[in-house]
Amino acid sequence: MSIKLLIGASDNKMQYIKKFSEYLEKYGVNSKLVLDVEICNGFPSKNITQWISPFKKFNSIIESFKPDAVFVDRQTQFGIAAIKARIPLLIQLRGNYWDEIDWAKKNYSIKNKMILSIKEKIAEDCFEGSKMILPFSNHLAEITKKKYPNKRIEIFHDGLEIKDWYKDEPMNFKHPCVGLLQNASIWKKAQEMISLKSILEKFPDVTFYWAGDGIYRGKILDVLEKYENFKWLGNLEYPNKVRRFLSSIDIYLLLSGYDTFGMTIIEAEVMQVPVIATNVGGTSEAMINGKTGYLVNQGDIKEIERKIDLLLNDKKIAKQIGSNGRKFVVENFSWEVTVKKFIGNMKTCINTD
């Protein structure tokens, strides 16, 4: 008898979770994928009608589908419902939840802080009642272990559909060029992009293309947009436009003040683009320094400049690093690899007799 897994996904990560569900089916797991807030969304959600019976739809699915476990990619009432139903709850943790909460407490209005405290209680109940927490990286796992030293913790991140990442029709970029693919929604991460100023001055004949957006976009553009060799593209549709972007650049550069993993590094590597990345958080887990790209200490702009110069002028090294990168991703971050590992961990959490 196959294992049944009920998946409650967030809307902004649905495309990843759909692929995850497809691969679970491929390897013998009967999965049912739903949008978490459509099934279970009690107070303090805006859907007042669900406040009265927040678990009604969830319990109906449980009765008909009879899952052996429940998987969620965030901490909501959906997870609470699984705990109340005594079904093993597996929580994927994509970012440093506790850092995000601390930031919100300092910056939210009084009204929003009241709502935040309720959501924080829901999240902590999910963590406490879960059977297993699945952080995105070893770096994030170490943070989680300090919070929950007695909890089962295993690494799990989104995989890549390797066949979907191929050299596509390039964009009309001016070469040589360097690409940055990152959001500006968290200042702790985004502020490092300001350091691009001196790099732009160092390489006036190299064009730097930034794909991304966020609430701190203006602060970054105020500094960088005055340079003729800097171009902002806004958000790109995923994965097609992102694939074209990565097909168009000579080097991928990640300037981040903090990152729990660095999924864009993986995407650049699978596209055989040599990577230069700030060595912060979990970025070192997404690459092999000196083989698939170069890790540079935060603030070491001179070293970044040296690596850009090397990769632009030594095509043989750049090509070899790109080739190494794709091989590294195929062997470690394909959906086949990540899903097989997940299934093995899941089986130890449930009674499959």
Long-range contacts (C-beta under 8 A, 24 or more apart in sequence): 1-352, 2-28, 2-29, 2-30, 3-28, 3-29, 3-30, 3-68, 3-69, 3-343, 3-346, 3-347, 3-350, 3-352, 4-29, 4-30, 4-31, 4-32, 4-65, 4-66, 4-67, 4-68, 4-69, 5-29, 5-30, 5-31, 5-32, 5-67, 5-68, 5-69, 5-70, 5-71, 5-346, 6-31, 6-32, 6-34, 6-61, 6-62, 6-65, 6-67, 6-69, 6-70, 6-71, 6-82, 6-87, 7-31, 7-32, 7-33, 7-34, 7-70, 7-71, 7-72, 8-34, 8-35, 8-36, 8-39, 8-40, 8-70, 8-71, 8-72, 8-73, 8-76, 8-78, 8-79, 9-33, 9-34, 9-35, 9-36, 9-72, 9-73, 10-35, 10-36, 10-37, 10-73, 10-74, 11-35, 11-37, 13-73, 13-94, 15-238, 16-158, 17-73, 19-158, 19-159, 19-161, 19-335, 20-158, 20-159, 20-335, 20-339, 23-159, 23-335, 23-336, 23-339, 24-339, 24-342, 24-343, 26-339, 27-339, 27-340, 27-343, 28-343, 29-343, 29-346, 32-61, 32-65, 32-67, 34-61, 36-72, 36-74, 36-76, 36-78, 37-76, 37-78, 39-78, 40-76, 40-77, 40-78, 40-80, 40-81, 41-76, 41-77, 41-78, 42-77, 43-118, 44-115, 44-118, 44-119, 45-77, 54-81, 55-81, 55-84, 58-82, 58-85, 59-85, 62-87, 68-350, 68-351, 68-352, 69-131, 69-346, 69-349, 69-350, 72-126, 75-122, 75-123, 75-126, 75-127, 76-122, 76-126, 77-122, 79-122, 79-125, 79-126, 79-129, 79-130, 80-122, 80-125, 80-126, 80-129, 83-125, 83-126, 83-129, 83-130, 88-131, 88-132, 88-349, 88-350, 89-126, 89-129, 89-130, 89-131, 89-132, 90-130, 90-131, 90-132, 90-134, 90-346, 90-349, 91-126, 91-127, 91-130, 91-132, 91-133, 91-134, 92-134, 92-136, 92-156, 93-133, 93-134, 93-135, 93-136, 93-140, 93-144, 94-136, 94-157, 94-260, 95-136, 95-140, 95-260, 96-140, 96-143, 96-258, 96-260, 97-123, 98-143, 98-147, 99-188, 100-186, 103-186, 103-188, 127-151, 131-349, 131-350, 132-345, 132-346, 132-349, 134-342, 134-345, 135-260, 136-260, 136-261, 136-282, 137-260, 137-261, 137-281, 137-282, 137-285, 138-282, 138-285, 139-260, 139-261, 139-281, 139-282, 139-285, 140-260, 140-261, 140-281, 140-282, 152-349, 154-345, 156-338, 156-341, 156-342, 156-345, 157-261, 157-263, 157-333, 157-338, 158-263, 158-338, 159-333, 159-334, 159-335, 159-336, 159-337, 159-338, 159-339, 160-266, 160-267, 160-270, 160-329, 160-333, 160-334, 160-335, 161-334, 161-335, 162-270, 162-329, 162-330, 162-334, 164-239, 164-243, 165-239, 165-243, 165-267, 165-270, 165-271, 166-243, 167-247, 167-271, 167-272, 168-240, 168-243, 168-244, 168-247, 169-244, 169-247, 170-244, 170-247, 170-248, 171-244, 171-245, 171-247, 171-248, 173-207, 173-209, 173-248, 173-249, 174-207, 175-207, 175-250, 176-205, 176-206, 176-207, 176-250, 176-312, 177-206, 177-207, 177-208, 177-209, 177-248, 177-249, 177-250, 177-251, 178-206, 178-207, 178-208, 178-209, 178-249, 178-250, 178-251, 178-252, 178-253, 178-308, 179-208, 179-209, 179-210, 179-211, 179-245, 179-246, 179-248, 179-249, 179-251, 179-252, 179-253, 179-268, 179-273, 180-208, 180-209, 180-210, 180-211, 180-212, 180-252, 180-253, 180-254, 180-255, 181-211, 181-212, 181-236, 181-242, 181-245, 181-246, 181-252, 181-254, 181-264, 181-267, 181-268, 182-210, 182-212, 182-254, 182-255, 182-256, 182-264, 183-212, 183-213, 183-214, 184-212, 184-213, 184-214, 184-215, 184-216, 184-217, 184-219, 184-220, 185-214, 185-215, 185-216, 186-214, 186-216, 186-258, 187-216, 187-219, 188-257, 188-258, 189-256, 189-257, 189-258, 189-259, 190-214, 190-216, 190-219, 190-220, 190-256, 190-257, 191-216, 191-257, 192-255, 192-256, 192-257, 192-278, 192-298, 193-220, 193-224, 193-255, 194-219, 194-220, 194-223, 194-224, 195-255, 195-299, 195-301, 196-224, 196-230, 196-255, 197-223, 197-224, 197-227, 198-301, 199-301, 199-304, 199-305, 199-308, 200-224, 200-227, 200-229, 200-230, 201-227, 202-305, 203-229, 203-305, 203-308, 204-228, 204-229, 205-229, 206-308, 206-312, 207-231, 208-253, 209-233, 209-245, 209-248, 209-249, 211-235, 211-236, 211-242, 211-245, 242-267, 243-271, 246-271, 246-273, 247-271, 249-273, 250-311, 250-312, 250-318, 251-275, 251-276, 251-308, 251-311, 251-312, 251-318, 252-276, 252-293, 253-277, 253-304, 253-308, 254-278, 254-283, 255-304, 256-280, 256-281, 256-283, 257-298, 259-283, 261-285, 261-286, 262-286, 262-287, 265-293, 266-329, 266-333, 268-325, 269-293, 269-322, 269-325, 269-326, 269-328, 269-329, 270-325, 270-326, 270-329, 270-330, 270-333, 271-326, 272-322, 272-323, 272-325, 272-326, 273-322, 273-325, 274-311, 274-317, 274-318, 274-321, 274-322, 274-325, 275-321, 275-325, 276-304, 276-307, 276-308, 276-311, 287-325, 287-328, 288-324, 288-328, 291-321, 291-324, 291-328, 292-321, 292-324, 292-325, 292-328, 293-321, 293-325
